[in-house]
Amino acid sequence: MAYKLQYKPKRRRTLVHDNSF
């Protein structure tokens, strides 16, 4: 959600989170 955009700093973790969602 919105917090995901701010969590972009960590690309590796962001990619994993994006896949999860």
mmJSON file of the N, C-alpha and C atoms, coordinates in Angstrom:
{"data_MODEL":{"atom_site":{
"group_PDB":["ATOM","ATOM","ATOM","ATOM","ATOM","ATOM","ATOM","ATOM","ATOM","ATOM","ATOM","ATOM","ATOM","ATOM","ATOM","ATOM","ATOM","ATOM","ATOM","ATOM","ATOM","ATOM","ATOM","ATOM","ATOM","ATOM","ATOM","ATOM","ATOM","ATOM","ATOM","ATOM","ATOM","ATOM","ATOM","ATOM","ATOM","ATOM","ATOM","ATOM","ATOM","ATOM","ATOM","ATOM","ATOM","ATOM","ATOM","ATOM","ATOM","ATOM","ATOM","ATOM","ATOM","ATOM","ATOM","ATOM","ATOM","ATOM","ATOM","ATOM","ATOM","ATOM","ATOM"],
"id":[1,2,3,4,5,6,7,8,9,10,11,12,13,14,15,16,17,18,19,20,21,22,23,24,25,26,27,28,29,30,31,32,33,34,35,36,37,38,39,40,41,42,43,44,45,46,47,48,49,50,51,52,53,54,55,56,57,58,59,60,61,62,63],
"type_symbol":["N","C","C","N","C","C","N","C","C","N","C","C","N","C","C","N","C","C","N","C","C","N","C","C","N","C","C","N","C","C","N","C","C","N","C","C","N","C","C","N","C","C","N","C","C","N","C","C","N","C","C","N","C","C","N","C","C","N","C","C","N","C","C"],
"label_atom_id":["N","CA","C","N","CA","C","N","CA","C","N","CA","C","N","CA","C","N","CA","C","N","CA","C","N","CA","C","N","CA","C","N","CA","C","N","CA","C","N","CA","C","N","CA","C","N","CA","C","N","CA","C","N","CA","C","N","CA","C","N","CA","C","N","CA","C","N","CA","C","N","CA","C"],
"label_alt_id":[null,null,null,null,null,null,null,null,null,null,null,null,null,null,null,null,null,null,null,null,null,null,null,null,null,null,null,null,null,null,null,null,null,null,null,null,null,null,null,null,null,null,null,null,null,null,null,null,null,null,null,null,null,null,null,null,null,null,null,null,null,null,null],
"label_comp_id":["MET","MET","MET","ALA","ALA","ALA","TYR","TYR","TYR","LYS","LYS","LYS","LEU","LEU","LEU","GLN","GLN","GLN","TYR","TYR","TYR","LYS","LYS","LYS","PRO","PRO","PRO","LYS","LYS","LYS","ARG","ARG","ARG","ARG","ARG","ARG","ARG","ARG","ARG","THR","THR","THR","LEU","LEU","LEU","VAL","VAL","VAL","HIS","HIS","HIS","ASP","ASP","ASP","ASN","ASN","ASN","SER","SER","SER","PHE","PHE","PHE"],
"label_asym_id":["A","A","A","A","A","A","A","A","A","A","A","A","A","A","A","A","A","A","A","A","A","A","A","A","A","A","A","A","A","A","A","A","A","A","A","A","A","A","A","A","A","A","A","A","A","A","A","A","A","A","A","A","A","A","A","A","A","A","A","A","A","A","A"],
"label_entity_id":["1","1","1","1","1","1","1","1","1","1","1","1","1","1","1","1","1","1","1","1","1","1","1","1","1","1","1","1","1","1","1","1","1","1","1","1","1","1","1","1","1","1","1","1","1","1","1","1","1","1","1","1","1","1","1","1","1","1","1","1","1","1","1"],
"label_seq_id":[1,1,1,2,2,2,3,3,3,4,4,4,5,5,5,6,6,6,7,7,7,8,8,8,9,9,9,10,10,10,11,11,11,12,12,12,13,13,13,14,14,14,15,15,15,16,16,16,17,17,17,18,18,18,19,19,19,20,20,20,21,21,21],
"pdbx_PDB_ins_code":[null,null,null,null,null,null,null,null,null,null,null,null,null,null,null,null,null,null,null,null,null,null,null,null,null,null,null,null,null,null,null,null,null,null,null,null,null,null,null,null,null,null,null,null,null,null,null,null,null,null,null,null,null,null,null,null,null,null,null,null,null,null,null],
"Cartn_x":[0.836,0.0,0.873,0.349,1.093,2.486,2.551,3.848,4.836,4.323,5.231,6.043,5.403,6.117,7.275,7.041,8.109,9.145,8.799,9.726,10.628,10.512,11.313,12.824,13.289,14.735,15.41,14.751,15.357,14.75,15.454,14.921,14.751,15.763,15.67,14.427,14.254,13.085,11.798,11.862,10.665,10.195,11.15,10.781,10.077,10.621,10.016,8.614,8.479,7.154,6.178,6.669,5.795,5.299,6.197,5.796,4.766,4.993,4.066,2.665,2.604,1.282,0.751],
"Cartn_y":[-1.207,0.0,1.26,2.326,3.595,3.389,2.657,2.462,1.773,0.991,0.295,1.296,2.394,3.402,3.979,4.201,4.765,3.698,2.441,1.347,1.03,1.857,1.613,1.642,2.431,2.509,1.15,0.083,-1.258,-1.972,-1.92,-2.529,-4.037,-4.696,-6.162,-6.544,-5.907,-6.258,-5.817,-4.687,-4.173,-5.173,-5.706,-6.667,-7.873,-8.35,-9.511,-9.153,-7.952,-7.537,-7.393,-6.82,-6.647,-8.004,-8.981,-10.319,-10.913,-10.671,-11.214,-10.666,-9.351,-8.747,-9.057],
"Cartn_z":[0.0,0.0,0.0,0.558,0.57,1.173,2.278,2.94,2.006,1.078,0.155,-0.658,-1.077,-1.864,-1.057,0.227,1.062,1.392,1.226,1.533,0.349,-0.721,-1.926,-1.653,-0.668,-0.387,-0.512,-0.05,-0.152,-1.36,-2.466,-3.693,-3.515,-2.97,-2.818,-2.018,-0.862,-0.024,-0.729,-1.425,-2.098,-3.154,-3.906,-4.95,-4.33,-3.232,-2.565,-2.095,-1.521,-1.026,-2.191,-3.288,-4.457,-4.947,-4.975,-5.415,-4.455,-3.169,-2.164,-2.41,-2.674,-2.849,-4.245],
"occupancy":[1.0,1.0,1.0,1.0,1.0,1.0,1.0,1.0,1.0,1.0,1.0,1.0,1.0,1.0,1.0,1.0,1.0,1.0,1.0,1.0,1.0,1.0,1.0,1.0,1.0,1.0,1.0,1.0,1.0,1.0,1.0,1.0,1.0,1.0,1.0,1.0,1.0,1.0,1.0,1.0,1.0,1.0,1.0,1.0,1.0,1.0,1.0,1.0,1.0,1.0,1.0,1.0,1.0,1.0,1.0,1.0,1.0,1.0,1.0,1.0,1.0,1.0,1.0],
"B_iso_or_equiv":[0.0,0.0,0.0,0.0,0.0,0.0,0.0,0.0,0.0,0.0,0.0,0.0,0.0,0.0,0.0,0.0,0.0,0.0,0.0,0.0,0.0,0.0,0.0,0.0,0.0,0.0,0.0,0.0,0.0,0.0,0.0,0.0,0.0,0.0,0.0,0.0,0.0,0.0,0.0,0.0,0.0,0.0,0.0,0.0,0.0,0.0,0.0,0.0,0.0,0.0,0.0,0.0,0.0,0.0,0.0,0.0,0.0,0.0,0.0,0.0,0.0,0.0,0.0],
"pdbx_formal_charge":[null,null,null,null,null,null,null,null,null,null,null,null,null,null,null,null,null,null,null,null,null,null,null,null,null,null,null,null,null,null,null,null,null,null,null,null,null,null,null,null,null,null,null,null,null,null,null,null,null,null,null,null,null,null,null,null,null,null,null,null,null,null,null],
"auth_seq_id":[1,1,1,2,2,2,3,3,3,4,4,4,5,5,5,6,6,6,7,7,7,8,8,8,9,9,9,10,10,10,11,11,11,12,12,12,13,13,13,14,14,14,15,15,15,16,16,16,17,17,17,18,18,18,19,19,19,20,20,20,21,21,21],
"auth_comp_id":["MET","MET","MET","ALA","ALA","ALA","TYR","TYR","TYR","LYS","LYS","LYS","LEU","LEU","LEU","GLN","GLN","GLN","TYR","TYR","TYR","LYS","LYS","LYS","PRO","PRO","PRO","LYS","LYS","LYS","ARG","ARG","ARG","ARG","ARG","ARG","ARG","ARG","ARG","THR","THR","THR","LEU","LEU","LEU","VAL","VAL","VAL","HIS","HIS","HIS","ASP","ASP","ASP","ASN","ASN","ASN","SER","SER","SER","PHE","PHE","PHE"],
"auth_asym_id":["A","A","A","A","A","A","A","A","A","A","A","A","A","A","A","A","A","A","A","A","A","A","A","A","A","A","A","A","A","A","A","A","A","A","A","A","A","A","A","A","A","A","A","A","A","A","A","A","A","A","A","A","A","A","A","A","A","A","A","A","A","A","A"],
"auth_atom_id":["N","CA","C","N","CA","C","N","CA","C","N","CA","C","N","CA","C","N","CA","C","N","CA","C","N","CA","C","N","CA","C","N","CA","C","N","CA","C","N","CA","C","N","CA","C","N","CA","C","N","CA","C","N","CA","C","N","CA","C","N","CA","C","N","CA","C","N","CA","C","N","CA","C"],
"pdbx_PDB_model_num":[1,1,1,1,1,1,1,1,1,1,1,1,1,1,1,1,1,1,1,1,1,1,1,1,1,1,1,1,1,1,1,1,1,1,1,1,1,1,1,1,1,1,1,1,1,1,1,1,1,1,1,1,1,1,1,1,1,1,1,1,1,1,1]
}}}
